[in-house]
Amino acid sequence: MFKITALPTDDVRALQAGGPDAYGAVPERSVSTGTGNPCRHCLQNIPEGEEMLILAHRPFLEPHPYAETGPIFLCAAPCNRHSGDGMPEILTSSPDYLIKGYGEDDRIVYGTGSITPTDQISARIEDIFARLDVAYIHVRSARNNCYQARVDRA
């Protein structure tokens, strides 16, 4: 069993209030075009015409060689954090995703990374979690490598 973990609400509220992103910059404001603008907090696509934030995100506490930083979107207005139950909208809107496991040391566990068709995400996550050296999983865009969500053991 596993749960999809969205960005923490306190972190998102700080960014929505103009707090700095992973590079120390204020998040950019833009308007969503609809699909293709997934919020990493509610894990839904930001509706067309709604204001959104674009910012640099590093889903690791400390910088290190494996701590990838990249662009993400957030709803500009407060939204509810994804509950962790069920597959969120943003992981069903693309034909495939990059999935890879990480160890307790926040390093990629080699041999876990794969481009996975959307309808096989759950099975692939279970396969990766069968490895005892995997602490958590990241799901990223297969096209642009953008961070989507973290997956934790339930």
PyMOL commands that place a pseudoatom at each C-alpha (Angstrom):
pseudoatom trace, name=CA, resn=MET, resi=1, chain=A, elem=C, hetatm=0, pos=[0.000, 0.000, 0.000]
pseudoatom trace, name=CA, resn=PHE, resi=2, chain=A, elem=C, hetatm=0, pos=[1.099, 3.554, -0.688]
pseudoatom trace, name=CA, resn=LYS, resi=3, chain=A, elem=C, hetatm=0, pos=[-0.090, 7.144, -0.508]
pseudoatom trace, name=CA, resn=ILE, resi=4, chain=A, elem=C, hetatm=0, pos=[0.534, 10.059, -2.834]
pseudoatom trace, name=CA, resn=THR, resi=5, chain=A, elem=C, hetatm=0, pos=[2.022, 12.937, -0.818]
pseudoatom trace, name=CA, resn=ALA, resi=6, chain=A, elem=C, hetatm=0, pos=[1.496, 16.536, -1.970]
pseudoatom trace, name=CA, resn=LEU, resi=7, chain=A, elem=C, hetatm=0, pos=[3.614, 19.494, -0.900]
pseudoatom trace, name=CA, resn=PRO, resi=8, chain=A, elem=C, hetatm=0, pos=[3.023, 20.495, 2.740]
pseudoatom trace, name=CA, resn=THR, resi=9, chain=A, elem=C, hetatm=0, pos=[0.377, 23.178, 3.252]
pseudoatom trace, name=CA, resn=ASP, resi=10, chain=A, elem=C, hetatm=0, pos=[2.604, 25.404, 5.419]
pseudoatom trace, name=CA, resn=ASP, resi=11, chain=A, elem=C, hetatm=0, pos=[5.261, 25.486, 2.678]
pseudoatom trace, name=CA, resn=VAL, resi=12, chain=A, elem=C, hetatm=0, pos=[2.678, 26.242, -0.004]
pseudoatom trace, name=CA, resn=ARG, resi=13, chain=A, elem=C, hetatm=0, pos=[1.013, 29.017, 2.020]
pseudoatom trace, name=CA, resn=ALA, resi=14, chain=A, elem=C, hetatm=0, pos=[4.428, 30.676, 2.464]
pseudoatom trace, name=CA, resn=LEU, resi=15, chain=A, elem=C, hetatm=0, pos=[4.968, 30.587, -1.313]
pseudoatom trace, name=CA, resn=GLN, resi=16, chain=A, elem=C, hetatm=0, pos=[1.442, 31.881, -1.978]
pseudoatom trace, name=CA, resn=ALA, resi=17, chain=A, elem=C, hetatm=0, pos=[2.245, 34.794, 0.367]
pseudoatom trace, name=CA, resn=GLY, resi=18, chain=A, elem=C, hetatm=0, pos=[5.325, 35.666, -1.724]
pseudoatom trace, name=CA, resn=GLY, resi=19, chain=A, elem=C, hetatm=0, pos=[7.934, 33.634, 0.151]
pseudoatom trace, name=CA, resn=PRO, resi=20, chain=A, elem=C, hetatm=0, pos=[11.084, 32.587, -1.707]
pseudoatom trace, name=CA, resn=ASP, resi=21, chain=A, elem=C, hetatm=0, pos=[11.374, 29.511, -3.896]
pseudoatom trace, name=CA, resn=ALA, resi=22, chain=A, elem=C, hetatm=0, pos=[14.328, 27.078, -4.017]
pseudoatom trace, name=CA, resn=TYR, resi=23, chain=A, elem=C, hetatm=0, pos=[16.473, 29.755, -5.689]
pseudoatom trace, name=CA, resn=GLY, resi=24, chain=A, elem=C, hetatm=0, pos=[15.471, 32.528, -3.290]
pseudoatom trace, name=CA, resn=ALA, resi=25, chain=A, elem=C, hetatm=0, pos=[13.222, 34.218, -5.846]
pseudoatom trace, name=CA, resn=VAL, resi=26, chain=A, elem=C, hetatm=0, pos=[9.619, 35.333, -5.419]
pseudoatom trace, name=CA, resn=PRO, resi=27, chain=A, elem=C, hetatm=0, pos=[7.324, 32.960, -7.374]
pseudoatom trace, name=CA, resn=GLU, resi=28, chain=A, elem=C, hetatm=0, pos=[6.193, 34.303, -10.737]
pseudoatom trace, name=CA, resn=ARG, resi=29, chain=A, elem=C, hetatm=0, pos=[2.486, 34.896, -11.243]
pseudoatom trace, name=CA, resn=SER, resi=30, chain=A, elem=C, hetatm=0, pos=[0.765, 33.747, -14.402]
pseudoatom trace, name=CA, resn=VAL, resi=31, chain=A, elem=C, hetatm=0, pos=[-2.634, 32.588, -15.658]
pseudoatom trace, name=CA, resn=SER, resi=32, chain=A, elem=C, hetatm=0, pos=[-3.355, 28.911, -16.193]
pseudoatom trace, name=CA, resn=THR, resi=33, chain=A, elem=C, hetatm=0, pos=[-4.087, 27.602, -19.656]
pseudoatom trace, name=CA, resn=GLY, resi=34, chain=A, elem=C, hetatm=0, pos=[-5.934, 24.648, -18.104]
pseudoatom trace, name=CA, resn=THR, resi=35, chain=A, elem=C, hetatm=0, pos=[-4.388, 21.236, -18.668]
pseudoatom trace, name=CA, resn=GLY, resi=36, chain=A, elem=C, hetatm=0, pos=[-0.631, 21.155, -18.354]
pseudoatom trace, name=CA, resn=ASN, resi=37, chain=A, elem=C, hetatm=0, pos=[-0.605, 23.364, -15.252]
pseudoatom trace, name=CA, resn=PRO, resi=38, chain=A, elem=C, hetatm=0, pos=[-0.779, 20.874, -12.361]
pseudoatom trace, name=CA, resn=CYS, resi=39, chain=A, elem=C, hetatm=0, pos=[-0.780, 22.244, -8.806]
pseudoatom trace, name=CA, resn=ARG, resi=40, chain=A, elem=C, hetatm=0, pos=[1.599, 20.280, -6.560]
pseudoatom trace, name=CA, resn=HIS, resi=41, chain=A, elem=C, hetatm=0, pos=[-0.555, 20.948, -3.493]
pseudoatom trace, name=CA, resn=CYS, resi=42, chain=A, elem=C, hetatm=0, pos=[-4.118, 19.985, -4.481]
pseudoatom trace, name=CA, resn=LEU, resi=43, chain=A, elem=C, hetatm=0, pos=[-2.699, 17.700, -7.228]
pseudoatom trace, name=CA, resn=GLN, resi=44, chain=A, elem=C, hetatm=0, pos=[-5.306, 18.907, -9.690]
pseudoatom trace, name=CA, resn=ASN, resi=45, chain=A, elem=C, hetatm=0, pos=[-4.871, 20.863, -12.899]
pseudoatom trace, name=CA, resn=ILE, resi=46, chain=A, elem=C, hetatm=0, pos=[-5.241, 24.574, -12.222]
pseudoatom trace, name=CA, resn=PRO, resi=47, chain=A, elem=C, hetatm=0, pos=[-8.426, 25.626, -14.058]
pseudoatom trace, name=CA, resn=GLU, resi=48, chain=A, elem=C, hetatm=0, pos=[-8.066, 27.688, -17.212]
pseudoatom trace, name=CA, resn=GLY, resi=49, chain=A, elem=C, hetatm=0, pos=[-8.054, 31.398, -16.455]
pseudoatom trace, name=CA, resn=GLU, resi=50, chain=A, elem=C, hetatm=0, pos=[-7.132, 30.960, -12.780]
pseudoatom trace, name=CA, resn=GLU, resi=51, chain=A, elem=C, hetatm=0, pos=[-4.061, 32.674, -11.393]
pseudoatom trace, name=CA, resn=MET, resi=52, chain=A, elem=C, hetatm=0, pos=[-1.109, 30.389, -10.669]
pseudoatom trace, name=CA, resn=LEU, resi=53, chain=A, elem=C, hetatm=0, pos=[2.433, 30.530, -9.366]
pseudoatom trace, name=CA, resn=ILE, resi=54, chain=A, elem=C, hetatm=0, pos=[5.506, 29.291, -11.229]
pseudoatom trace, name=CA, resn=LEU, resi=55, chain=A, elem=C, hetatm=0, pos=[8.550, 28.629, -9.086]
pseudoatom trace, name=CA, resn=ALA, resi=56, chain=A, elem=C, hetatm=0, pos=[11.702, 26.597, -8.628]
pseudoatom trace, name=CA, resn=HIS, resi=57, chain=A, elem=C, hetatm=0, pos=[11.220, 23.588, -6.360]
pseudoatom trace, name=CA, resn=ARG, resi=58, chain=A, elem=C, hetatm=0, pos=[13.753, 21.192, -4.857]
pseudoatom trace, name=CA, resn=PRO, resi=59, chain=A, elem=C, hetatm=0, pos=[11.923, 18.283, -3.168]
pseudoatom trace, name=CA, resn=PHE, resi=60, chain=A, elem=C, hetatm=0, pos=[14.836, 17.626, -0.791]
pseudoatom trace, name=CA, resn=LEU, resi=61, chain=A, elem=C, hetatm=0, pos=[15.774, 19.324, 2.478]
pseudoatom trace, name=CA, resn=GLU, resi=62, chain=A, elem=C, hetatm=0, pos=[19.425, 19.812, 1.574]
pseudoatom trace, name=CA, resn=PRO, resi=63, chain=A, elem=C, hetatm=0, pos=[21.187, 20.473, -1.739]
pseudoatom trace, name=CA, resn=HIS, resi=64, chain=A, elem=C, hetatm=0, pos=[23.317, 17.567, -2.961]
pseudoatom trace, name=CA, resn=PRO, resi=65, chain=A, elem=C, hetatm=0, pos=[24.193, 16.036, -6.342]
pseudoatom trace, name=CA, resn=TYR, resi=66, chain=A, elem=C, hetatm=0, pos=[20.856, 14.163, -6.571]
pseudoatom trace, name=CA, resn=ALA, resi=67, chain=A, elem=C, hetatm=0, pos=[18.684, 17.039, -5.346]
pseudoatom trace, name=CA, resn=GLU, resi=68, chain=A, elem=C, hetatm=0, pos=[17.095, 18.009, -8.644]
pseudoatom trace, name=CA, resn=THR, resi=69, chain=A, elem=C, hetatm=0, pos=[15.539, 21.466, -8.801]
pseudoatom trace, name=CA, resn=GLY, resi=70, chain=A, elem=C, hetatm=0, pos=[12.988, 22.408, -11.404]
pseudoatom trace, name=CA, resn=PRO, resi=71, chain=A, elem=C, hetatm=0, pos=[9.878, 24.399, -12.205]
pseudoatom trace, name=CA, resn=ILE, resi=72, chain=A, elem=C, hetatm=0, pos=[6.501, 23.617, -10.672]
pseudoatom trace, name=CA, resn=PHE, resi=73, chain=A, elem=C, hetatm=0, pos=[3.065, 25.244, -10.592]
pseudoatom trace, name=CA, resn=LEU, resi=74, chain=A, elem=C, hetatm=0, pos=[0.867, 26.028, -7.602]
pseudoatom trace, name=CA, resn=CYS, resi=75, chain=A, elem=C, hetatm=0, pos=[-2.601, 27.527, -7.340]
pseudoatom trace, name=CA, resn=ALA, resi=76, chain=A, elem=C, hetatm=0, pos=[-2.106, 31.209, -6.490]
pseudoatom trace, name=CA, resn=ALA, resi=77, chain=A, elem=C, hetatm=0, pos=[-5.159, 31.130, -4.218]
pseudoatom trace, name=CA, resn=PRO, resi=78, chain=A, elem=C, hetatm=0, pos=[-5.270, 28.761, -1.237]
pseudoatom trace, name=CA, resn=CYS, resi=79, chain=A, elem=C, hetatm=0, pos=[-6.357, 25.259, -2.213]
pseudoatom trace, name=CA, resn=ASN, resi=80, chain=A, elem=C, hetatm=0, pos=[-6.877, 22.073, -0.225]
pseudoatom trace, name=CA, resn=ARG, resi=81, chain=A, elem=C, hetatm=0, pos=[-3.977, 19.639, 0.017]
pseudoatom trace, name=CA, resn=HIS, resi=82, chain=A, elem=C, hetatm=0, pos=[-4.504, 16.301, -1.691]
pseudoatom trace, name=CA, resn=SER, resi=83, chain=A, elem=C, hetatm=0, pos=[-5.566, 13.787, 0.956]
pseudoatom trace, name=CA, resn=GLY, resi=84, chain=A, elem=C, hetatm=0, pos=[-3.279, 11.017, -0.241]
pseudoatom trace, name=CA, resn=ASP, resi=85, chain=A, elem=C, hetatm=0, pos=[-6.197, 8.751, -1.064]
pseudoatom trace, name=CA, resn=GLY, resi=86, chain=A, elem=C, hetatm=0, pos=[-6.564, 7.522, -4.620]
pseudoatom trace, name=CA, resn=MET, resi=87, chain=A, elem=C, hetatm=0, pos=[-4.673, 8.525, -7.735]
pseudoatom trace, name=CA, resn=PRO, resi=88, chain=A, elem=C, hetatm=0, pos=[-4.792, 12.337, -8.094]
pseudoatom trace, name=CA, resn=GLU, resi=89, chain=A, elem=C, hetatm=0, pos=[-5.887, 14.084, -11.263]
pseudoatom trace, name=CA, resn=ILE, resi=90, chain=A, elem=C, hetatm=0, pos=[-2.366, 15.223, -12.156]
pseudoatom trace, name=CA, resn=LEU, resi=91, chain=A, elem=C, hetatm=0, pos=[-1.172, 11.606, -12.389]
pseudoatom trace, name=CA, resn=THR, resi=92, chain=A, elem=C, hetatm=0, pos=[-3.878, 10.654, -14.872]
pseudoatom trace, name=CA, resn=SER, resi=93, chain=A, elem=C, hetatm=0, pos=[-3.556, 13.476, -17.414]
pseudoatom trace, name=CA, resn=SER, resi=94, chain=A, elem=C, hetatm=0, pos=[-0.430, 12.337, -19.286]
pseudoatom trace, name=CA, resn=PRO, resi=95, chain=A, elem=C, hetatm=0, pos=[0.227, 9.088, -21.143]
pseudoatom trace, name=CA, resn=ASP, resi=96, chain=A, elem=C, hetatm=0, pos=[3.214, 8.231, -18.944]
pseudoatom trace, name=CA, resn=TYR, resi=97, chain=A, elem=C, hetatm=0, pos=[5.418, 9.409, -16.076]
pseudoatom trace, name=CA, resn=LEU, resi=98, chain=A, elem=C, hetatm=0, pos=[8.993, 9.002, -14.853]
pseudoatom trace, name=CA, resn=ILE, resi=99, chain=A, elem=C, hetatm=0, pos=[8.983, 7.058, -11.585]
pseudoatom trace, name=CA, resn=LYS, resi=100, chain=A, elem=C, hetatm=0, pos=[12.075, 6.446, -9.448]
pseudoatom trace, name=CA, resn=GLY, resi=101, chain=A, elem=C, hetatm=0, pos=[12.877, 5.343, -5.929]
pseudoatom trace, name=CA, resn=TYR, resi=102, chain=A, elem=C, hetatm=0, pos=[15.112, 7.034, -3.367]
pseudoatom trace, name=CA, resn=GLY, resi=103, chain=A, elem=C, hetatm=0, pos=[16.897, 5.652, -0.325]
pseudoatom trace, name=CA, resn=GLU, resi=104, chain=A, elem=C, hetatm=0, pos=[16.934, 7.036, 3.216]
pseudoatom trace, name=CA, resn=ASP, resi=105, chain=A, elem=C, hetatm=0, pos=[19.987, 9.068, 2.145]
pseudoatom trace, name=CA, resn=ASP, resi=106, chain=A, elem=C, hetatm=0, pos=[17.887, 10.911, -0.495]
pseudoatom trace, name=CA, resn=ARG, resi=107, chain=A, elem=C, hetatm=0, pos=[19.910, 9.362, -3.318]
pseudoatom trace, name=CA, resn=ILE, resi=108, chain=A, elem=C, hetatm=0, pos=[18.357, 7.652, -6.336]
pseudoatom trace, name=CA, resn=VAL, resi=109, chain=A, elem=C, hetatm=0, pos=[18.188, 3.887, -5.930]
pseudoatom trace, name=CA, resn=TYR, resi=110, chain=A, elem=C, hetatm=0, pos=[19.608, 2.751, -9.248]
pseudoatom trace, name=CA, resn=GLY, resi=111, chain=A, elem=C, hetatm=0, pos=[17.483, 0.303, -11.193]
pseudoatom trace, name=CA, resn=THR, resi=112, chain=A, elem=C, hetatm=0, pos=[14.178, 1.801, -10.003]
pseudoatom trace, name=CA, resn=GLY, resi=113, chain=A, elem=C, hetatm=0, pos=[13.733, 4.537, -12.596]
pseudoatom trace, name=CA, resn=SER, resi=114, chain=A, elem=C, hetatm=0, pos=[11.363, 3.929, -15.471]
pseudoatom trace, name=CA, resn=ILE, resi=115, chain=A, elem=C, hetatm=0, pos=[9.008, 5.706, -17.840]
pseudoatom trace, name=CA, resn=THR, resi=116, chain=A, elem=C, hetatm=0, pos=[5.698, 4.139, -16.828]
pseudoatom trace, name=CA, resn=PRO, resi=117, chain=A, elem=C, hetatm=0, pos=[2.363, 4.243, -18.685]
pseudoatom trace, name=CA, resn=THR, resi=118, chain=A, elem=C, hetatm=0, pos=[-0.331, 5.951, -16.622]
pseudoatom trace, name=CA, resn=ASP, resi=119, chain=A, elem=C, hetatm=0, pos=[-2.429, 2.796, -16.252]
pseudoatom trace, name=CA, resn=GLN, resi=120, chain=A, elem=C, hetatm=0, pos=[0.590, 0.959, -14.782]
pseudoatom trace, name=CA, resn=ILE, resi=121, chain=A, elem=C, hetatm=0, pos=[1.663, 3.548, -12.176]
pseudoatom trace, name=CA, resn=SER, resi=122, chain=A, elem=C, hetatm=0, pos=[0.180, 1.739, -9.172]
pseudoatom trace, name=CA, resn=ALA, resi=123, chain=A, elem=C, hetatm=0, pos=[1.756, -1.594, -10.135]
pseudoatom trace, name=CA, resn=ARG, resi=124, chain=A, elem=C, hetatm=0, pos=[5.143, 0.028, -10.762]
pseudoatom trace, name=CA, resn=ILE, resi=125, chain=A, elem=C, hetatm=0, pos=[5.043, 1.799, -7.391]
pseudoatom trace, name=CA, resn=GLU, resi=126, chain=A, elem=C, hetatm=0, pos=[4.294, -1.511, -5.655]
pseudoatom trace, name=CA, resn=ASP, resi=127, chain=A, elem=C, hetatm=0, pos=[7.193, -3.147, -7.538]
pseudoatom trace, name=CA, resn=ILE, resi=128, chain=A, elem=C, hetatm=0, pos=[9.606, -0.406, -6.461]
pseudoatom trace, name=CA, resn=PHE, resi=129, chain=A, elem=C, hetatm=0, pos=[8.435, -0.560, -2.845]
pseudoatom trace, name=CA, resn=ALA, resi=130, chain=A, elem=C, hetatm=0, pos=[9.133, -4.308, -2.850]
pseudoatom trace, name=CA, resn=ARG, resi=131, chain=A, elem=C, hetatm=0, pos=[12.780, -3.275, -2.589]
pseudoatom trace, name=CA, resn=LEU, resi=132, chain=A, elem=C, hetatm=0, pos=[13.865, -2.775, 1.014]
pseudoatom trace, name=CA, resn=ASP, resi=133, chain=A, elem=C, hetatm=0, pos=[16.407, -0.108, 0.036]
pseudoatom trace, name=CA, resn=VAL, resi=134, chain=A, elem=C, hetatm=0, pos=[13.676, 2.262, -1.243]
pseudoatom trace, name=CA, resn=ALA, resi=135, chain=A, elem=C, hetatm=0, pos=[12.373, 4.778, 1.307]
pseudoatom trace, name=CA, resn=TYR, resi=136, chain=A, elem=C, hetatm=0, pos=[10.119, 6.832, -1.002]
pseudoatom trace, name=CA, resn=ILE, resi=137, chain=A, elem=C, hetatm=0, pos=[9.365, 7.461, -4.672]
pseudoatom trace, name=CA, resn=HIS, resi=138, chain=A, elem=C, hetatm=0, pos=[9.161, 10.558, -6.850]
pseudoatom trace, name=CA, resn=VAL, resi=139, chain=A, elem=C, hetatm=0, pos=[6.830, 10.845, -9.803]
pseudoatom trace, name=CA, resn=ARG, resi=140, chain=A, elem=C, hetatm=0, pos=[8.020, 13.261, -12.496]
pseudoatom trace, name=CA, resn=SER, resi=141, chain=A, elem=C, hetatm=0, pos=[6.923, 14.328, -15.930]
pseudoatom trace, name=CA, resn=ALA, resi=142, chain=A, elem=C, hetatm=0, pos=[8.254, 11.905, -18.533]
pseudoatom trace, name=CA, resn=ARG, resi=143, chain=A, elem=C, hetatm=0, pos=[8.527, 14.760, -21.023]
pseudoatom trace, name=CA, resn=ASN, resi=144, chain=A, elem=C, hetatm=0, pos=[10.015, 17.615, -18.983]
pseudoatom trace, name=CA, resn=ASN, resi=145, chain=A, elem=C, hetatm=0, pos=[11.276, 15.889, -15.806]
pseudoatom trace, name=CA, resn=CYS, resi=146, chain=A, elem=C, hetatm=0, pos=[9.184, 18.254, -13.637]
pseudoatom trace, name=CA, resn=TYR, resi=147, chain=A, elem=C, hetatm=0, pos=[8.453, 16.993, -10.128]
pseudoatom trace, name=CA, resn=GLN, resi=148, chain=A, elem=C, hetatm=0, pos=[4.814, 15.916, -9.733]
pseudoatom trace, name=CA, resn=ALA, resi=149, chain=A, elem=C, hetatm=0, pos=[4.457, 14.259, -6.322]
pseudoatom trace, name=CA, resn=ARG, resi=150, chain=A, elem=C, hetatm=0, pos=[6.094, 12.058, -3.730]
pseudoatom trace, name=CA, resn=VAL, resi=151, chain=A, elem=C, hetatm=0, pos=[4.879, 8.549, -2.953]
pseudoatom trace, name=CA, resn=ASP, resi=152, chain=A, elem=C, hetatm=0, pos=[5.244, 7.153, 0.562]
pseudoatom trace, name=CA, resn=ARG, resi=153, chain=A, elem=C, hetatm=0, pos=[4.453, 3.765, 2.047]
pseudoatom trace, name=CA, resn=ALA, resi=154, chain=A, elem=C, hetatm=0, pos=[1.004, 3.762, 3.655]
for i in range(1, 154): cmd.bond("trace and resi %d" % i, "trace and resi %d" % (i + 1))
show_as sticks, trace
zoom trace
